Amino acid sequence: MPDTLALVSVIAFACGILAAGAFPFSWPFLAFLLLLSAGFSVAWFLGRRDGYLLPTVLLLCFALGSARLLLAPSALPLPLVPLVGTPVTLTGTISGDPDVRETNQRLTLMVARDGVRTKVLVVAERYPAYSCGDEVTVSGTLERPQPFDTDGGRTFAYDTFLAKDGIFAMLPHARVAKVGESHAPLVVLERILYGAKHAFTRALENALPEPHASLAEGLLAGGKQGLGKALLDAFTIAGLLPIIVLSGYNVMIVAEAVLAGLSFLPKRFSLVLAAFTIVLFVAAAGGGASALRAGVMAVLALFARATRRTYDALRVLLLVFVLMLLINPLELASDPGFQFSFVATLGLIVASSAFEVRLMKIRWPLLREVVATTLAAQLFVLPLLLYQTGNLSLVAIPANILVLPVVPLTMALSAIAGLVSLLVPLVAIYAGLPAYLLLSYITGVATVAAGLPLAHVIVPAFPVALLALPYAGIAWFVLRLGNAQSKMLTR
């Protein structure tokens, strides 16, 4: 019963957020739901019937989810509304790490006007470079972000995608001038972390040619801007894009590497240092949804190991899911990275071991584990991927099976190449040679797989409600797989 209530609570909380985004809920309506919940709770307390407990929890969590969304910022602050569509000059502080692309850079500018603070996305020329904490003056025409069309008749809601980060306006062709720097303690810490990251990436660029350096950076810290459109399309078609978007897999590789390097220290002390390293690593990577989720789960796993407590991955995933939505409920419907991250992790937790048991004919344990985790993640992600992008990769499973076994070693060799290049630049090229070979293998697999006939097809757009059908089928399949696993293990 406790596990059922926990699951119902999480589902009801998420449904409350989604419902409040789709329908014009009011505070009186939510108060009515809370009163209903209170009535059921009184009936449960007096009658001690479990039948009253379920609607109590369901209504309460649904109302809390809806209330949390209503409290989230949802529109451009009133002082800036009259400025939309007009030339403006704004002064503010750059928040976060600038997103540098092939032809431009995107700056998130924190501005204050009439006592109200908000963020504005600034698209400027690629040079000169700017940093987190720079105080700048920007000029241009203030616009609202607009949705745009993608493949298969889909529309990407760019406006709501930015809204999840508190961005409701942008300057698409801005002129930028630096006027100073912020010395706030948190901003200074961010500058140090991002500075260390950029120093390391420059060292990678000295040790490796492009696009290998950008691929190494993606494996180690997330990011795909430097790959170029052709190679990025190849990774997308081959279903290999998740390996260059910071995920739980990458974060746990980093955590285990830190633990191995600190094995000479007392166990609890090394676990604390590993957790601290993960926090800094995720912060330097930008703290995206998948990275944040992976980082929190990794820290909780290390905490469980330090305290010798049972680590229930599914419960931890649900806990992290709720915590992240409490912080930012807009991510649930507006952030594909958040969605893919949790769905893939859920698949790994509930299905990978069952797949592995059914694949015992594969004698090599590492290959068996890679095949099982690939099948589990791909199965759970596929319906959502088809809804969001329409990209049905017919080569994703074999491509991932070929690539995933070499990812840990590639990350290790890339990290060594970057560190050697940072400390002894004269031998950078020689230090990068082993990583170059494995990175070439990964790019080769992606290019060959994407170039195969019918490597992928684009599925036409379909309503979000239809996602219920494939996920119901997946739930049924996983239950059957789990029952078969239990029977096999009890023989």
C-alpha positions, 0 to 999 in steps of 0.5 A: 500500500505505501508504494502504491500511494507513493506512485499515485501521489507522484502521478497525481502531482504531475497530472495537476501540473499538466492540467493547470497548464491546459485549463484555466484553473482558478484558486477557488477551484483548487481550494474546492479540491483541497476541501474534498481531500479534507473530507475524504481524509476525515472519512478515512480517519473516522471509518479507517477504510483504505478506500477513502485514503486513495482519493485523499492523496490523489486530490491533495497531490493534484491540487498541489501540482496545479497550485505550484504551476500557478505560482510559476512565472508565466508571462513577460513582466508588465513594465516590459510589455509596452516595449515589445516590437520597439527598439530598446536599450537594456542594461543587465548582467549575463546569467549562466554560460554564454551559448556560443554557436557557429555563427552567433552567441546567445546570452541570457541577460538578467535585467531589472526595470521598475523594480521587476527582474526578468531574463531576456535572451540576447542573440549577438555576433560570435565575437567578442566573447562574453562571460557569466557575470559580465555587466553589458548594455544591449540594443535591438528590437525586443520581440516575443519568442515564436514557435517554429515548424520542424520535420513531419508537420511538427511545431516546436514551441520555442516560446514555452521552451524558453519560458521554463527558464523564465525567458519571455522576450528576446533581442534577435539581432543585438548590439552588445557592449560590456560596461563592467563585471558583477562581484556577487559571490555566487556569480564569482563562483560561476565564473570560476567554474565556467572559466575552468571548463573553458580552459579545459576545452581549449586544452582539448582543442589543442590536443585534438582536431575538430570535430573530435575535440567537440565530441570529447567535450560533449562526452565529458561535459555535454554539448554538441554545438561544435560538431557541425550540422552534418555530423550532428545530423549523423548522430541524430539519425544513428540514435547516438545523440544521448551520449553527447548530452550529459546524462546519468551514464556520463555522470556515474562514469565520472563518479566512479572514476573519482572514487577509484582515484580517491580509493586510498582515502577513508571510504566515507571521505572519498564518497563525500569528495566524489559527491562534491565533485559531481556537484561542481561537474554538473554546475560547470556543465550548465545544470541542464535537466538531464545533468541535474537529474543525473547529478542528484541521483548520483549524489543520493546513490553515493550517500546510500553507499556511505551510510550503508542504506538500501538504494532503491533507484526507482524511489530515488528517481520519483523523489528527484522527479518531484523535487525538480518539478517543485523547483520548476514545474514548467519543465514537465511539459516544456523541456524535451531534455527533462522528459527524455532523461526521466523516461530513459532512466525509468526504462533502465531501472524497471526493464534492463535487468529483465532484458539481461536475464533473457539475454543469458545466451550472450556470454560476454557480461559487458556486451550483455549489459550494454545490449540490455540497457540499450533495449530498455532505454530505446523501448521507453524513449521511442514513443516520446521521441516519435512524438517530439521529433518524428525521427524513427532510427532503424539503426539506433540499437546496433549503433549504440551496442557498437559505441557504448562499450568504448564510451568510458575508455574514450572519456578517460583518454579524452580527460587525460589528453585535456589535462596533459595539454593543459599542463604540458602544451608541447606534447598535447598532440601526442597525448590526444592520439589514443583518444583520437583513435576512439573518437574516430571510431565513434564518429565512424560508427555514427557516419556509417550507420546514418548513411545506410539505406533507410537508416531512419524515417520521419513519422508524421505528427500525431496527438499527444493523447496517442502516447497513452497507447504505446506506453500502456503496451510497454507497461504490459510488456515490462510486467510480463517480462518481470514475471518471466524473470521472477519465474526464471530466478526461482527455478 
